[in-house]
Amino acid sequence: MTCFFCKIAEGKMETDKVYEDERVIAFNDINPQAPTHILIIPKKHISTLNDLEPEDTALIGELLLVAKNIASKLGFSDDGFRTVFNCNVHGGQSVYHLHLHLLGGRQMGWPPG
């Protein structure tokens, strides 16, 4: 069975897309936790951070560069933003396709959990 995010990456499911290239897609989270809450995913299925392989290093870097560029484009990079990877149940992961949360548009609290 194809995962929910794979369906989005394959164009089989509509989403509120904000960015796409050949390896990455970014879209608005359906349950936002900040004024801007975007999920950035690799099109390659990787279940969790624990499943990363050395050959995924550049891809993970691309996710972070996409986050930086979106924050700049949307005008909140100078004020600041948060990026988060959740891993497995105790880390708060609910969809098992690696995804980077980009949150911005408000002051973030600490600690986050």
Backbone as a ProteinNet text record, in pm:
[ID]
protein_1_A
[PRIMARY]
MTCFFCKIAEGKMETDKVYEDERVIAFNDINPQAPTHILIIPKKHISTLNDLEPEDTALIGELLLVAKNIASKLGFSDDGFRTVFNCNVHGGQSVYHLHLHLLGGRQMGWPPG
[TERTIARY]
84.7	0	88.8	60.4	135.9	96.7	195.3	166.5	102.8	38.5	-31.5	60	180.9	272.7	328.7	344.1	387	282.2	155.3	47.6	56.6	87.2	105.2	225.6	336.8	459.7	441.2	356.6	330.8	223.6	165.4	61.2	-73.3	-91.8	-217.3	-315.7	-271.6	-356.5	-331	-438.2	-427.5	-378.9	-303.6	-256.2	-235.4	-221.7	-196.6	-45.4	6.1	149.6	207.7	325.2	395.8	529.4	578	704.8	712.2	778.7	806.1	922.4	1009.3	1111.4	1118.1	1221.5	1227.7	1246.2	1294.6	1321.4	1245.5	1184.3	1123.1	989.1	895.9	768.9	736.7	676.5	638.6	494.4	421.3	279.9	237	127.5	75.8	21.9	53.9	4.7	-145.4	-219	-365.3	-403.7	-308.5	-331.9	-222.7	-225.7	-114.4	-99.1	27.8	62.6	125.2	125.1	177.6	109.9	118	57.9	104.8	231.9	283.1	334.3	281.2	324.3	324.3	444	462.5	537.7	496.2	566.2	649.4	774.9	867.8	910.3	882.5	909.1	995.3	1075.2	1142.4	1041.3	1053.9	966.7	1003	1127	1170.1	1110.3	1053.2	997.6	1108.9	1116	1202.9	1110.9	1094.1	995	1026.9	1148.9	1186.1	1331.5	1373.1	1514.2	1603.2	1552.6	1629.5	1656.9	1582.4	1597.2	1686.8	1744.9	1835.3	1959.5	2007.5	2130.2	2228.8	2358	2456.3	2422.5	2364.8	2331.9	2218	2150.8	2042.5	2092.2	2220.9	2276	2241.3	2263.9	2235.5	2085.9	2003.8	1858.9	1811.1	1864	1825.4	1871	1989.1	2035	1942.8	1891.6	1797	1670.4	1620.1	1500	1522.6	1639.5	1670.4	1686.9	1747.5	1759.6	1623.3	1535.1	1398.9	1329.9	1346.6	1286.5	1337.1	1467.9	1527.1	1471.1	1462.2	1413.8	1266.2	1185.4	1042.9	1027.2	1100.5	1092.3	1129.9	1230.8	1271.3	1163.5	1113.2	1010.2	883.6	846.7	724.8	747.1	873.1	901.7	921.4	946.9	969.6	1107.8	1197.5	1330.9	1409.6	1397	1471.9	1420.6	1289.6	1233.4	1265.9	1276.5	1310.6	1201.3	1240.3	1148.1	1203	1121.9	1162.7	1148.5	1244.6	1234.8	1240.3	1159.3	1149.2	1133.3	1212.4	1189.1	1140.1	1028.7	982.9	1020.9	1055.9	1096	1026.9	944.4	872.8	774.2	709.8	598	636.7	743	779.8	829.3	871	912.8	797.7	678.1	559.8	531	598.1	574.4	442.1	357	227.2	213.6	292.5	295.4	435.1	443.5	573.6	630	653.1	726.5	799.5	930.4	1010.8	958.6	943.5	899.1	955.8	989.3	1042.9	931.9	906.7	809.3	881.3	823.4	869.7	760.5	792.6	694.9	745.2	658.6	697.5	578	606.7	500.5	460.4	529.3	503.1	627.6	632.6	738.9	721	826.1	821.6	865.3	800.1	836.1	942	1004.7	1102.5	1087.6	1085.4	1107.6	982.1	1001.5	889.5	795.3	841.3	759.7	679.4
-119	0	124.8	217	340.5	433	498	588.3	717.8	787	911.8	1014.5	1033.8	1132.8	1087	956.6	907.7	943	931.9	967.7	1115.1	1200.9	1343.4	1362.8	1298	1311.6	1262.2	1161	1105	1182	1285.2	1364.1	1294.7	1191.2	1115.9	1171.4	1269.7	1330.9	1480.6	1556.9	1702.2	1752	1861	1926.1	2073.4	2150.4	2293.6	2313.5	2283.2	2281.6	2422.3	2438.6	2566.5	2557.3	2433.4	2415.5	2272.2	2257.8	2123.7	2128.9	2029.1	2005.1	1854.2	1806.2	1663.6	1571.3	1624.9	1538.4	1574.3	1693	1745.5	1809	1797.8	1869.1	1928.1	2046.3	2113	2159.3	2144.3	2179.3	2222.5	2297.2	2344.9	2228.9	2229.5	2127.8	2146.2	2036.4	2045.5	2073.6	2063.5	2093	2188.9	2314	2405.7	2438.4	2445.1	2479	2617.7	2690.4	2827	2894.5	3027.6	3093.6	3035.2	2997.2	2923.1	2789.8	2681.5	2546.1	2463.2	2440.4	2371.6	2241.5	2137	2009.4	1996.8	1959.9	1944.4	1798.4	1729.5	1586.4	1549.9	1446.4	1392.6	1310.5	1310	1224.5	1077	1052.3	916.3	878.6	759.3	715.6	673.8	744	709.8	716.6	607.6	603.5	696.4	690.7	770.2	815.2	901.5	940.2	817.9	719	596.8	517.5	545.4	472	542.5	656.1	726.3	642.8	653.9	588.3	697	665.1	766.6	833.2	760.3	819.8	921.3	932.6	1029.9	1164.2	1175.5	1297	1422.3	1421.7	1540.1	1570.9	1468	1487.5	1558.5	1519	1584.2	1729.9	1755.6	1893.5	1974.7	1913.4	1981.7	2020.8	1932.7	1966.3	2093.1	2103	2220.8	2346.4	2334.6	2449.9	2495.3	2400.6	2436.6	2512.2	2465.8	2535.4	2678.9	2696.4	2831.2	2919.7	2865.6	2944.3	2979	2887.7	2917.1	3025.3	3012.6	3113.5	3251.9	3257.2	3384.5	3437.6	3350.5	3390.4	3440.4	3376.7	3415.8	3529.6	3573.9	3694.8	3679.3	3559.8	3546.9	3492.4	3485.1	3431.3	3522.5	3653.1	3744.5	3741.1	3726.5	3717	3583.1	3480.6	3347.8	3246.6	3121.7	3011.6	2885.9	2783.2	2656.1	2546.2	2453.8	2332.8	2213.8	2112.3	1996.7	1869.7	1768.5	1631.5	1554	1485.8	1396.8	1254.9	1171.6	1034.5	936.3	852.9	746.5	800.3	710.5	745	846.8	821.7	913.9	1047.4	1051.6	1177	1254.2	1196.1	1264.8	1240.6	1143.1	1116.3	1043.1	1094.4	1030.9	978.8	1032.3	981.9	927.2	801.4	735.7	748.6	872.9	918.1	1040.6	1036.6	1144.9	1279.8	1373.6	1507.7	1609.2	1723.5	1836.1	1938.4	1975	2080	2214.5	2309.2	2447.7	2531.1	2592.6	2672.3	2815.6	2910.9	3050.8	3141.1	3269.3	3368.5	3402.3	3342.9	3377.6	3342.9	3394	3359	3213.5	3135.1	2995.7	2986.1	2898.7	2878.3	2770.4	2768.5	2664.1	2625.6	2502	2387.5	2358.9	2298.3	2277.4	2165.5	2065.6	1947.8	1964.8
0	0	0	-88.2	-98.1	16.7	75.3	186.9	135.2	228	199.9	133.3	187.6	130.9	-2.8	-24.3	-156.3	-261.6	-225.5	-318.8	-356.4	-259.6	-287.6	-379	-347	-426.5	-569.3	-587.9	-720.6	-797.3	-734.7	-799.9	-803.6	-722	-718.7	-616.7	-539.3	-438.2	-439.2	-438.8	-437.9	-302.4	-306.1	-185.2	-214.5	-109.3	-122.9	-136.1	-255.2	-283.2	-285.4	-223.4	-226.1	-298.7	-322.3	-391.7	-444.2	-561.2	-612.7	-709.4	-699.1	-799.7	-821.9	-886.9	-922.5	-802.2	-687.5	-571.2	-444.2	-442.3	-319.5	-351.8	-259.2	-269.4	-132.6	-130.9	-6.7	-17.6	92.4	92.4	231.8	237.8	365	447.7	576.7	669	687.8	692.1	709.5	854.3	946.5	1087.9	1136.9	1090.1	1118.8	1266.4	1309.1	1446.2	1455.6	1345.5	1338.7	1219.3	1209.7	1094	960.5	953.6	837.8	888.9	834.5	872.6	744.7	694.2	566.3	591	523.6	527.2	400.9	418.1	306.6	305.9	195.7	190.7	69.9	85.6	-33	-112.3	-241.9	-323.1	-304.2	-268	-235.6	-100.4	-92.3	35.4	130.5	242.7	354.8	475.9	548	655.5	771.5	824.7	942.3	929.1	1018.4	1023.2	1045.4	1117.3	1142.1	1015.1	908.7	783.2	682.4	721.1	630.3	602.5	480.4	437	394.8	391.3	350.3	216.8	123.5	-6.4	2.1	117.7	136.6	189.9	215.1	275.5	195.8	67	-15.8	-17.7	-20.6	-22.8	103.9	219.4	344.6	344.4	290.8	276.2	187.3	82.2	-7	67.3	155.1	232	313.8	376.1	457	372	255.3	165.5	114.9	86.5	45.6	158.7	282.8	396.8	405.2	394.4	400	289.5	168.7	54.8	67.2	116.9	137.1	243.7	354.7	460.6	407.2	323.9	263.9	170.1	83.9	-12.3	57.1	168.7	240.1	338.9	353.2	428.6	578.6	628.5	772.1	807.5	710.8	740.5	835.4	821.1	908.1	1051.7	1070.7	1206.1	1270.2	1188.6	1238.5	1212.9	1219.7	1195.1	1260.9	1263.8	1323.1	1219.2	1219.4	1138.7	1233.4	1204.1	1292.3	1210.5	1244.3	1199.7	1321.8	1312.8	1418.4	1378.7	1477.5	1447.7	1541.4	1482.7	1553.4	1656.4	1728.1	1816.6	1923.4	1997.2	2104.8	2052	1928	1866.4	1805.9	1806.8	1755.3	1608.9	1546.1	1404.7	1386.9	1298.4	1273.1	1130.5	1038.9	901.4	877.9	837.7	824.3	682.9	648.7	530.2	580.7	580.3	634.6	588.2	680	643.8	742.5	687.2	763.3	781.5	906.8	935.9	929.6	859.5	857.5	922.2	1035.7	1109.6	1122	1094.4	1103.9	1120.9	1137.8	1147.6	1289.7	1388	1527.8	1609.8	1732.2	1825.5	1869.2	1861.3	1904.5	2050.2	2124.9	2265	2279.7	2397.8	2428.6	2574.3	2611.2	2521.7	2439.4	2321.7	2231.8	2273.3	2348.4	2378.9	2501.3
[MASK]
+++++++++++++++++++++++++++++++++++++++++++++++++++++++++++++++++++++++++++++++++++++++++++++++++++++++++++++++++

